Amino acid sequence: MLKPTIIRFDSIDSTNLEAMRQAKAGAAEGLCIVAREQTRGRGRLDRRWHSPKDAGLYASIVLRPKFEMARWPLISLAVALAVADAIQKACALRVDIKWPNDIQISDRKLCGILTETVETESGPAAIVGIGTNLTKQSFPPELAMRATSIESATGIKVDPDALLNELIRTFDERYESLVSETGAEQIIRDWCARSSYAFGRRVRVSLAGEDFEGSTRGLESDGALRVETDDGRLRLVRAGDVTSVRAQN
């Protein structure tokens, strides 16, 4: 069971970068970095994560998993489930999960998750960063067609501390499940049940130097997305961008 210690910052470069620094300095599992503002917030593929003050929930958690590293990719799936659980319980809002771990409402991004690995003197640590849009000020106007916020979706002002507390609780449950003997299978089943991207979703996959389209066919045991291409080949996607496309008539 995680026993989180929360360190709060008014402004910081990146909660993930600070969590990495703390992990390298010997921070125990469960350390949680929270900031009102990030000046160098990052998302997947090193994209900038817009992080204005008090417009989002910006948090990163240090993990030191005891299970084999082959199971580490499932941490991102477990975190996505925990975020979905927390938002539903704290804000009465049901969300979708886009592979691997974006939280969406009606195909508009609500929350991004960035999981990174860092080497420390006591072994590798996993850093889990979560950026959740609380208000419409959390993203620039030009992204209004692709992003949304909890306040925009519900019309209710969010208490960030209440959401953080719920998130810590739900993540503790999901992480404890992942550690168990049958946890990997449970995370895969629950993710597939919560995501509209799991089965039969027409998607475009962008890899380094290659793009292809196909229909999703569930997940591998390590969390890789199965995509069946139009010529009947089954491709396993472990990295890259996955976006929804409209099926052609």
C-alpha positions as CSV (number, residue, x, y, z in Angstrom):
1,M,0.0,0.0,0.0
2,L,1.3,3.4,-1.0
3,K,1.9,5.9,1.8
4,P,2.3,9.1,-0.2
5,T,4.3,12.1,1.0
6,I,3.1,15.2,-0.9
7,I,5.5,18.0,-1.8
8,R,3.8,21.1,-3.1
9,F,5.2,23.9,-5.3
10,D,3.7,27.2,-6.3
11,S,5.6,27.0,-9.7
12,I,8.1,24.5,-11.0
13,D,9.7,23.5,-14.3
14,S,8.0,20.1,-14.4
15,T,6.6,17.8,-11.7
16,N,8.1,14.8,-13.6
17,L,11.6,16.4,-13.6
18,E,11.3,17.2,-9.9
19,A,10.1,13.7,-9.2
20,M,13.2,12.4,-11.1
21,R,15.5,14.6,-9.1
22,Q,13.9,13.4,-5.9
23,A,14.1,9.7,-7.0
24,K,17.8,10.1,-7.8
25,A,18.3,11.6,-4.3
26,G,16.7,8.5,-2.7
27,A,13.0,9.4,-2.4
28,A,10.9,6.5,-1.3
29,E,8.0,5.0,-3.3
30,G,4.9,7.1,-3.0
31,L,6.5,10.6,-3.1
32,C,4.1,12.9,-4.9
33,I,5.1,16.2,-6.4
34,V,2.2,18.7,-7.0
35,A,2.5,22.1,-8.6
36,R,0.1,25.0,-9.2
37,E,2.0,25.8,-12.4
38,Q,4.6,24.2,-14.6
39,T,6.9,26.3,-16.8
40,R,8.3,23.3,-18.8
41,G,5.4,20.8,-18.6
42,R,5.9,17.9,-20.9
43,G,3.7,15.2,-22.5
44,R,4.5,12.1,-24.5
45,L,7.1,12.4,-27.3
46,D,8.5,15.4,-25.5
47,R,5.6,17.7,-26.5
48,R,4.9,20.7,-24.4
49,W,2.1,20.4,-21.8
50,H,0.4,23.8,-21.3
51,S,0.3,24.3,-17.5
52,P,-0.9,27.7,-16.4
53,K,-1.4,28.4,-12.7
54,D,-4.4,26.9,-11.0
55,A,-6.0,25.8,-14.3
56,G,-5.0,22.1,-14.0
57,L,-4.0,19.4,-11.6
58,Y,-0.3,18.7,-12.2
59,A,1.2,15.8,-10.2
60,S,3.9,13.2,-10.4
61,I,4.4,10.1,-8.3
62,V,7.7,8.2,-7.7
63,L,7.3,4.4,-7.9
64,R,9.8,1.6,-7.2
65,P,8.0,-1.5,-8.5
66,K,9.1,-4.8,-7.1
67,F,7.7,-6.8,-10.1
68,E,9.6,-7.7,-13.2
69,M,10.3,-4.8,-15.7
70,A,8.4,-6.7,-18.4
71,R,5.2,-5.7,-16.5
72,W,6.2,-2.0,-16.1
73,P,4.4,-0.9,-19.3
74,L,1.2,-1.9,-17.6
75,I,1.7,0.9,-15.0
76,S,0.5,3.5,-17.6
77,L,-2.7,1.5,-18.1
78,A,-3.2,1.2,-14.4
79,V,-2.7,4.9,-14.0
80,A,-5.2,5.7,-16.8
81,L,-7.8,3.5,-15.0
82,A,-7.1,5.2,-11.7
83,V,-7.6,8.7,-13.3
84,A,-10.8,7.5,-14.9
85,D,-12.0,6.1,-11.6
86,A,-11.1,9.3,-9.7
87,I,-12.7,11.7,-12.1
88,Q,-15.9,9.6,-12.1
89,K,-16.0,9.4,-8.3
90,A,-14.9,13.0,-7.5
91,C,-16.7,14.8,-10.4
92,A,-19.5,12.4,-11.5
93,L,-18.0,12.4,-15.0
94,R,-17.4,9.3,-17.0
95,V,-14.5,9.5,-19.4
96,D,-12.9,7.4,-22.2
97,I,-9.3,6.2,-22.4
98,K,-7.3,6.5,-25.7
99,W,-4.4,4.1,-26.0
100,P,-2.1,4.1,-24.3
101,N,-3.2,6.5,-21.6
102,D,-4.9,9.8,-22.7
103,I,-8.2,10.5,-20.9
104,Q,-10.9,11.9,-23.2
105,I,-14.4,13.1,-23.4
106,S,-16.0,12.8,-26.9
107,D,-12.6,12.5,-28.5
108,R,-11.3,15.7,-26.8
109,K,-8.3,15.4,-24.5
110,L,-9.0,15.9,-20.8
111,C,-5.9,14.5,-19.2
112,G,-2.4,13.3,-20.3
113,I,-0.2,10.8,-18.6
114,L,3.5,10.5,-18.9
115,T,5.4,7.5,-17.5
116,E,9.2,7.6,-17.5
117,T,12.0,5.5,-16.1
118,V,15.0,6.8,-14.2
119,E,18.0,5.0,-12.9
120,T,18.8,5.6,-9.2
121,E,21.4,4.3,-6.7
122,S,18.8,1.9,-5.3
123,G,17.6,0.7,-8.8
124,P,15.3,1.9,-11.5
125,A,12.3,4.0,-10.5
126,A,9.1,4.8,-12.5
127,I,7.9,8.4,-12.6
128,V,4.2,8.8,-13.3
129,G,3.1,12.3,-14.4
130,I,-0.5,13.3,-14.6
131,G,-1.8,16.5,-16.1
132,T,-5.6,17.1,-15.9
133,N,-7.4,20.1,-17.4
134,L,-9.6,21.5,-14.7
135,T,-10.7,24.7,-16.5
136,K,-10.7,25.9,-20.1
137,Q,-7.7,28.2,-19.3
138,S,-5.6,25.0,-19.0
139,F,-5.1,24.9,-22.8
140,P,-4.6,27.5,-25.5
141,P,-7.7,28.6,-27.5
142,E,-6.4,27.0,-30.7
143,L,-6.7,23.6,-29.1
144,A,-10.4,24.1,-28.1
145,M,-11.6,21.6,-30.8
146,R,-9.2,18.9,-29.5
147,A,-9.1,19.5,-25.7
148,T,-11.6,20.0,-22.9
149,S,-11.7,20.4,-19.2
150,I,-13.7,19.0,-16.3
151,E,-15.3,22.4,-15.6
152,S,-16.3,22.7,-19.3
153,A,-17.8,19.2,-19.2
154,T,-19.7,19.5,-15.9
155,G,-20.2,23.2,-15.4
156,I,-18.9,22.8,-11.9
157,K,-15.7,24.2,-10.4
158,V,-13.4,21.4,-9.4
159,D,-11.7,21.2,-6.0
160,P,-8.1,20.1,-7.0
161,D,-7.3,18.8,-3.6
162,A,-10.4,16.6,-3.5
163,L,-9.6,15.3,-6.9
164,L,-5.9,14.6,-5.9
165,N,-7.0,12.8,-2.8
166,E,-9.4,10.6,-4.8
167,L,-6.7,10.0,-7.4
168,I,-4.2,8.9,-4.8
169,R,-6.8,6.5,-3.4
170,T,-7.8,5.0,-6.7
171,F,-4.2,4.7,-7.9
172,D,-3.3,2.9,-4.7
173,E,-6.0,0.3,-5.5
174,R,-4.9,-0.1,-9.1
175,Y,-1.3,-0.3,-8.2
176,E,-1.9,-2.9,-5.5
177,S,-3.9,-4.9,-8.0
178,L,-1.1,-4.8,-10.6
179,V,1.4,-6.1,-8.0
180,S,-0.8,-9.2,-7.3
181,E,-0.3,-12.5,-9.1
182,T,-3.3,-12.0,-11.4
183,G,-3.0,-8.2,-11.5
184,A,-1.7,-7.9,-15.0
185,E,-4.7,-9.8,-16.5
186,Q,-7.1,-7.7,-14.4
187,I,-5.6,-4.4,-15.6
188,I,-5.8,-5.6,-19.2
189,R,-9.5,-6.7,-18.8
190,D,-10.5,-3.5,-17.0
191,W,-8.7,-1.2,-19.5
192,C,-10.5,-3.0,-22.4
193,A,-13.8,-2.6,-20.6
194,R,-13.3,1.1,-20.1
195,S,-11.8,2.1,-23.4
196,S,-13.7,2.6,-26.7
197,Y,-10.3,2.1,-28.4
198,A,-9.9,-1.5,-27.3
199,F,-11.9,-3.3,-30.0
200,G,-13.2,-2.4,-33.5
201,R,-12.0,1.2,-33.4
202,R,-10.7,2.5,-36.8
203,V,-7.3,4.2,-36.1
204,R,-4.3,5.7,-37.7
205,V,-1.0,4.7,-36.2
206,S,2.0,7.0,-36.7
207,L,5.4,5.4,-36.0
208,A,8.9,6.7,-36.8
209,G,8.9,6.9,-40.6
210,E,5.7,4.9,-41.0
211,D,1.9,5.5,-40.9
212,F,-0.8,2.8,-41.3
213,E,-4.5,2.4,-40.6
214,G,-6.5,-0.5,-39.3
215,S,-9.0,-1.7,-36.7
216,T,-8.2,-2.3,-33.0
217,R,-8.3,-5.9,-31.7
218,G,-7.6,-5.6,-28.0
219,L,-4.3,-5.6,-26.1
220,E,-1.4,-8.0,-25.7
221,S,-0.4,-9.2,-22.2
222,D,2.3,-6.4,-22.0
223,G,-0.3,-3.7,-23.0
224,A,0.6,-3.4,-26.7
225,L,-2.3,-2.4,-28.9
226,R,-3.3,-5.0,-31.5
227,V,-4.3,-3.4,-34.9
228,E,-5.5,-5.4,-37.8
229,T,-4.6,-3.7,-41.1
230,D,-6.8,-3.8,-44.2
231,D,-4.7,-6.6,-45.7
232,G,-5.4,-8.8,-42.7
233,R,-2.1,-8.4,-40.9
234,L,-2.1,-8.0,-37.1
235,R,0.4,-5.3,-36.0
236,L,1.4,-4.8,-32.4
237,V,1.9,-1.2,-31.4
238,R,4.1,-0.4,-28.4
239,A,5.0,3.2,-29.2
240,G,3.9,6.0,-31.4
241,D,0.7,8.0,-31.9
242,V,-2.7,6.4,-32.3
243,T,-5.6,8.6,-33.5
244,S,-9.2,7.7,-34.3
245,V,-10.3,8.0,-38.0
246,R,-13.7,7.7,-39.5
247,A,-14.3,4.4,-41.3
248,Q,-14.8,4.7,-45.0
249,N,-18.2,3.6,-46.4
